[in-house]
């Protein structure tokens, strides 16, 4: 009998985890029931081919079967959580062993990407013509954002033009620097003057026109012209306050503006350049006639 029969113990443990009898395992791997029993009892030593067969079947490494490691997964599909949780696995960084606190910090980052250390991104203020967008002169400060938000700069939302898209005043938009945008993206754009501010709008292409469209009917579309410039598209949003009671009207009204028929009516009125007060006057007139 083999001394310190780790292989047999682990083989039996893996078999029982799968709720497989020795008879069933022998049939599945084409070994006799006696061979399986001898391996588990340490009466027989497996050859290399046998080790490979068991490792492949139970999806573990040969080193695990032989007791050389407590990490089950083969090297080509190692679960990082198991590595960091195993105190017997020696982990180093630059040749220096990781402390328990460092292991815990890495584990938290792996289990919850949002818990990764924050990184500092520039908060843009007024933009000065002729300078790179991320130049020091264009920065109003620095904002820490989660490392998983892979943007280049931050803009603070200053108006209610995007409230129906869930973007409220005071929110922080995270943007990837780009002078190009795809249809439907939320962008930072504005009229490029000597000193100018970027506004947050939808980038829309429609009927040969390019529009900067708000998500609030109280604001009008801005037709994109040669003087306009896009400096980035949104990749994330940080809300500094939880939704409150004041947001309820926006939610109720959104159902109205999500109705396709009303959207078509609004777009038709806009195409004919009919102002909202004129539409209201026409509706009032028809309503008065209907009452008569």
C-alpha positions in Angstrom: 0.0 0.0 0.0 1.3 3.5 -0.9 2.2 5.7 2.0 0.4 9.1 2.2 -2.1 8.1 -0.4 -3.1 11.6 -1.5 -4.0 10.5 -5.0 -6.4 7.8 -3.7 -8.0 10.2 -1.3 -8.6 12.9 -3.9 -9.8 10.4 -6.5 -12.4 9.1 -4.0 -13.4 12.6 -3.0 -13.9 13.8 -6.6 -15.9 10.7 -7.4 -18.2 11.2 -4.4 -18.7 14.9 -5.2 -20.1 13.8 -8.5 -22.2 11.1 -6.8 -20.6 8.4 -9.0 -20.1 4.8 -7.7 -16.9 2.9 -8.4 -18.8 0.6 -10.7 -20.2 3.6 -12.8 -16.7 5.3 -12.9 -15.1 2.1 -14.0 -17.6 1.8 -16.8 -17.3 5.4 -17.9 -13.5 5.3 -18.0 -13.1 1.7 -19.1 -11.3 0.5 -16.0 -12.3 -2.4 -13.8 -14.1 -1.7 -10.5 -11.1 -3.4 -8.8 -8.7 -1.0 -10.4 -10.7 2.0 -9.2 -10.8 0.5 -5.6 -7.1 -0.2 -5.6 -6.3 3.4 -6.7 -8.5 4.8 -4.0 -7.0 2.5 -1.3 -3.5 3.1 -2.3 -2.8 -0.5 -3.4 -2.0 0.6 -6.9 0.0 3.5 -8.4 -1.4 5.2 -11.5 0.7 5.6 -14.6 0.9 8.9 -16.5 -1.9 8.0 -19.0 -4.2 7.1 -16.1 -3.5 10.4 -14.4 -4.4 12.3 -17.6 -7.6 10.3 -17.9 -8.7 11.1 -14.4 -7.6 14.8 -14.6 -9.6 15.3 -17.8 -12.6 13.5 -16.5 -12.8 15.5 -13.2 -11.5 18.7 -14.8 -8.7 19.1 -12.4 -4.9 19.4 -12.8 -2.6 16.4 -12.4 -0.8 18.4 -9.6 -4.0 18.5 -7.7 -4.6 14.8 -8.0 -1.0 14.2 -6.7 -1.4 16.6 -3.8 1.2 19.1 -5.1 -1.4 21.9 -5.0 -4.8 22.7 -3.6 -5.8 24.5 -6.8 -8.1 22.2 -8.7 -8.2 23.9 -12.1 -5.7 23.0 -14.8 -3.2 25.7 -15.7 -5.0 26.7 -18.8 -8.2 27.6 -16.9 -7.1 28.7 -13.5 -9.7 30.6 -11.3 -7.9 33.6 -9.8 -10.2 33.6 -6.8 -9.0 30.1 -5.8 -5.4 31.2 -6.1 -5.7 34.2 -3.9 -7.9 32.3 -1.3 -5.4 29.5 -1.0 -2.9 30.4 1.8 -0.5 27.7 0.7 -0.2 29.3 -2.8 2.9 31.6 -2.6 2.1 34.8 -4.5 4.7 37.5 -5.2 4.9 40.9 -6.9 8.4 41.8 -8.1 9.8 38.9 -6.1 8.2 40.2 -2.9 5.5 38.0 -1.3 2.0 39.5 -1.1 0.8 40.1 2.5 -2.6 38.9 3.6 -4.0 42.4 3.4 -2.8 42.7 -0.2 -4.4 39.4 -1.1 -7.7 40.6 0.4 -7.5 43.9 -1.6 -7.0 42.0 -4.9 -9.8 39.6 -4.0 -12.2 42.4 -3.4 -11.3 43.9 -6.8 -11.8 40.6 -8.5 -15.1 39.9 -6.8 -16.4 43.5 -7.3 -14.9 45.5 -10.2 -16.5 48.7 -8.8 -14.4 48.3 -5.7 -11.2 48.7 -7.7 -9.2 51.8 -6.6 -10.5 55.1 -8.0 -8.5 57.0 -10.6 -8.3 60.7 -11.1 -9.8 62.3 -14.2 -9.8 65.9 -15.3 -13.0 67.9 -14.8 -13.3 70.2 -17.8 -14.4 73.8 -17.5 -14.3 76.4 -20.2 -12.3 75.2 -23.2 -9.7 77.4 -24.8 -9.4 77.4 -28.6 -6.0 76.1 -30.0 -5.2 74.0 -27.0 -5.5 70.2 -26.6 -8.8 69.3 -24.9 -7.0 67.8 -21.9 -4.6 70.8 -21.5 -4.2 72.2 -18.0 -5.9 75.5 -19.0 -9.1 73.6 -19.8 -9.3 71.9 -16.4 -11.5 73.0 -13.6 -10.2 70.4 -11.2 -9.8 66.6 -10.8 -12.5 64.0 -10.0 -12.0 60.5 -8.7 -13.9 57.9 -10.7 -14.0 54.1 -10.5 -11.1 52.6 -12.5 -13.6 50.5 -14.5 -14.9 53.7 -16.2 -12.3 54.0 -18.9 -12.9 57.6 -19.9 -10.6 60.5 -20.5 -12.4 63.4 -18.8 -15.4 64.4 -16.8 -18.1 67.0 -17.4 -20.6 68.2 -14.7 -24.2 68.3 -15.9 -25.3 71.9 -15.6 -28.9 72.0 -17.0 -32.0 69.9 -17.4 -31.7 69.3 -21.1 -31.1 65.5 -20.7 -33.4 64.7 -17.8 -35.6 62.3 -19.8 -32.4 60.3 -20.4 -31.8 60.0 -16.7 -29.1 62.6 -16.8 -29.8 65.2 -14.0 -28.1 68.5 -13.1 -25.1 67.8 -10.9 -24.4 64.4 -12.3 -20.9 63.7 -13.6 -20.6 62.4 -17.2 -17.5 60.3 -18.0 -16.3 60.9 -21.6 -13.9 59.2 -24.0 -12.1 61.9 -26.0 -13.1 61.8 -29.7 -13.8 64.3 -32.4 -16.1 61.8 -34.0 -19.5 60.4 -32.9 -21.9 57.7 -33.9 -25.6 58.3 -34.4 -27.5 58.1 -31.1 -24.4 58.6 -28.8 -24.5 61.0 -25.9 -21.7 63.5 -26.7 -20.0 66.6 -25.4 -20.1 69.3 -28.0 -20.5 73.0 -28.6 -19.7 76.0 -30.7 -15.9 76.4 -30.9 -15.1 79.9 -30.0 -12.1 81.6 -28.3 -13.5 80.2 -25.0 -16.4 77.9 -25.0 -18.2 75.2 -22.9 -19.2 71.8 -24.1 -22.8 70.8 -23.6 -24.2 67.2 -23.3 -26.6 66.2 -26.0 -27.6 63.2 -28.2 -25.7 63.2 -31.6 -28.4 62.6 -34.2 -28.3 62.2 -38.0 -31.6 62.7 -39.7 -32.6 63.6 -43.3 -29.1 64.7 -44.2 -28.9 66.9 -41.1 -26.8 66.5 -38.0 -28.5 67.6 -34.8 -27.5 68.0 -31.1 -30.7 66.8 -29.6 -31.8 67.2 -25.9 -33.8 64.7 -24.0 -36.2 67.4 -22.7 -38.9 69.0 -24.9 -38.3 72.3 -23.1 -35.0 72.5 -25.0 -34.7 72.7 -28.8 -32.5 70.8 -31.2 -29.2 72.5 -32.2 -28.2 72.1 -35.8 -24.6 71.0 -36.1 -22.7 73.4 -38.3 -19.0 73.9 -39.2 -18.5 76.0 -36.0 -19.5 73.1 -33.8 -17.1 70.6 -32.4 -17.4 67.2 -30.7 -14.9 66.5 -28.0 -16.0 63.2 -26.7 -18.8 60.6 -26.2 -20.2 59.4 -22.9 -19.0 56.1 -21.5 -20.3 56.4 -17.9 -22.3 58.4 -15.5 -21.9 59.1 -11.8 -25.0 60.3 -10.0 -24.1 62.2 -6.9 -27.7 62.2 -5.5 -30.4 59.6 -5.3 -33.6 60.3 -7.2 -36.0 62.4 -5.3 -39.7 63.5 -5.4 -38.9 66.3 -7.8 -38.0 63.7 -10.4 -41.5 62.1 -10.4 -43.0 64.5 -12.9 -40.2 63.6 -15.4 -41.0 59.9 -15.0 -44.7 60.4 -15.6 -44.1 62.7 -18.6 -41.7 60.3 -20.1 -44.5 57.8 -20.9 -46.2 60.6 -22.9 -43.1 61.4 -24.9 -42.3 57.7 -25.5 -45.6 57.4 -27.4 -44.8 57.0 -31.1 -47.8 58.9 -32.3 -47.0 62.0 -30.2 -43.4 61.8 -31.3 -44.5 61.9 -34.9 -46.8 64.8 -34.3 -44.0 66.8 -32.5 -41.5 66.0 -35.3 -44.1 67.0 -38.0 -44.7 70.3 -36.2 -40.9 70.9 -36.0 -40.5 70.1 -39.7 -43.1 72.7 -40.6 -41.4 75.1 -38.2 -44.6 75.5 -36.2 -43.8 76.9 -32.7 -45.3 75.2 -29.6 -47.5 78.3 -28.9 -49.0 78.0 -32.4 -49.7 74.3 -31.9 -51.4 75.1 -28.6 -53.5 77.9 -30.2 -54.6 75.5 -33.0 -55.6 72.8 -30.4 -57.5 75.4 -28.3 -59.4 76.6 -31.4 -60.4 73.0 -32.4 -61.4 72.2 -28.9 -63.7 75.3 -28.7 -65.3 74.4 -32.1 -65.8 70.8 -30.8 -67.6 72.0 -27.7 -70.1 74.0 -29.9 
